[in-house]
């Protein structure tokens, strides 16, 4: 049974930082590309970042968060992280991680289907 569990969200002031975690069970994240996504009320889901399989060793961060967000993985913990710095109110959304055994690269990560999703973690940036 595959499960993805996001954690680390919360309420922060503009300019603050959060680190989100995507912990997997029944699925070895090392071998596959993992994407971070977000969805704000009334808006479509947006791809935020992607890390490829460890063997390929590539990362991608969307233009809207480039320079502020960093994606990484810890294979020993079977966990992928999203470090979010310099947070802005427009970053407010529910953040999800997605995974699928079909994908090892980040090509087209924001638009392709994923078999596995976590439940999401709420990030609210407000003063």
C-alpha positions as CSV (number, residue, x, y, z in Angstrom):
1,X,0.0,0.0,0.0
2,X,1.4,3.3,-1.1
3,X,1.0,6.4,1.1
4,X,2.3,9.9,0.8
5,X,2.0,12.2,3.8
6,X,2.8,15.9,3.6
7,X,3.6,17.9,6.7
8,X,5.2,21.1,7.8
9,X,2.6,23.6,6.8
10,X,1.3,26.4,9.0
11,X,0.7,30.1,9.4
12,X,3.7,32.3,8.8
13,X,4.3,36.0,8.3
14,X,5.5,37.4,4.9
15,X,9.2,36.9,4.6
16,X,9.1,33.8,6.8
17,X,10.1,30.3,6.1
18,X,8.7,26.8,6.2
19,X,10.0,23.4,5.3
20,X,7.5,20.9,3.9
21,X,8.0,17.2,4.0
22,X,6.6,14.4,1.8
23,X,7.1,11.1,3.5
24,X,6.4,7.9,1.6
25,X,5.6,4.4,2.6
26,X,5.2,1.4,0.3
27,X,7.1,3.4,-2.4
28,X,10.8,4.1,-2.7
29,X,11.1,7.7,-3.6
30,X,14.8,7.3,-4.6
31,X,13.9,5.8,-7.9
32,X,11.3,8.2,-9.1
33,X,10.6,11.9,-9.8
34,X,8.6,13.6,-7.1
35,X,6.6,16.8,-7.7
36,X,5.4,19.5,-5.4
37,X,2.2,21.2,-6.3
38,X,-0.1,23.8,-4.8
39,X,-3.7,24.9,-5.2
40,X,-5.1,28.1,-3.9
41,X,-8.9,28.7,-3.5
42,X,-10.5,29.3,-6.9
43,X,-7.3,28.5,-8.8
44,X,-6.0,25.6,-10.8
45,X,-3.3,23.3,-9.4
46,X,0.2,24.7,-10.0
47,X,3.4,22.8,-10.3
48,X,5.9,24.2,-7.9
49,X,9.0,22.0,-8.0
50,X,10.3,18.6,-9.0
51,X,13.2,16.4,-8.1
52,X,14.1,13.6,-10.5
53,X,15.2,10.1,-9.5
54,X,18.4,10.1,-7.5
55,X,20.3,8.5,-10.3
56,X,19.4,11.3,-12.7
57,X,20.0,14.0,-10.0
58,X,18.1,16.9,-11.4
59,X,15.8,19.5,-9.8
60,X,13.4,22.0,-11.2
61,X,11.7,25.0,-9.4
62,X,8.9,27.0,-11.0
63,X,9.6,30.6,-12.1
64,X,7.2,32.0,-9.5
65,X,9.2,30.5,-6.6
66,X,12.7,30.4,-8.1
67,X,15.3,31.8,-5.8
68,X,13.0,31.2,-2.8
69,X,12.1,27.5,-2.8
70,X,14.4,24.5,-2.9
71,X,13.5,20.9,-3.4
72,X,15.6,18.1,-2.0
73,X,15.4,14.4,-1.0
74,X,16.7,12.3,1.9
75,X,16.7,8.8,0.6
76,X,17.5,7.3,4.1
77,X,14.2,8.8,5.3
78,X,12.3,8.1,2.1
79,X,11.3,11.8,2.2
80,X,11.3,14.7,-0.2
81,X,11.4,18.3,1.2
82,X,10.4,21.7,0.0
83,X,12.3,24.5,1.7
84,X,10.3,27.7,1.3
85,X,12.0,31.0,2.2
86,X,10.9,34.6,1.7
87,X,7.3,33.6,1.7
88,X,4.7,35.9,0.2
89,X,1.0,36.1,0.6
90,X,0.5,34.7,-2.9
91,X,2.2,31.5,-1.8
92,X,-0.9,30.7,0.3
93,X,-2.3,27.4,-0.8
94,X,-2.6,23.7,0.0
95,X,0.6,22.0,-1.0
96,X,0.6,18.5,-2.3
97,X,3.3,16.0,-3.3
98,X,2.7,13.6,-6.2
99,X,4.5,10.5,-7.3
100,X,4.2,7.8,-10.0
101,X,6.3,4.8,-10.9
102,X,6.1,5.8,-14.5
103,X,8.2,8.9,-14.0
104,X,11.9,9.2,-13.3
105,X,12.4,12.7,-14.9
106,X,10.8,16.1,-14.3
107,X,9.9,16.6,-18.0
108,X,6.4,17.9,-18.0
109,X,5.9,17.3,-14.3
110,X,3.3,20.0,-13.9
111,X,0.8,18.7,-16.4
112,X,1.1,14.9,-16.2
113,X,-1.1,12.6,-14.2
114,X,0.1,11.1,-11.0
115,X,-1.1,7.9,-9.4
116,X,-0.2,8.8,-5.9
117,X,-1.0,12.0,-4.0
118,X,-0.7,13.0,-0.4
119,X,-3.6,14.7,1.5
120,X,-2.0,18.1,1.4
121,X,-0.7,20.5,3.9
122,X,-2.0,24.1,4.3
123,X,0.4,27.0,4.0
124,X,-0.9,30.4,4.9
125,X,1.2,33.5,4.6
126,X,-0.4,36.5,6.3
127,X,0.4,39.3,8.6
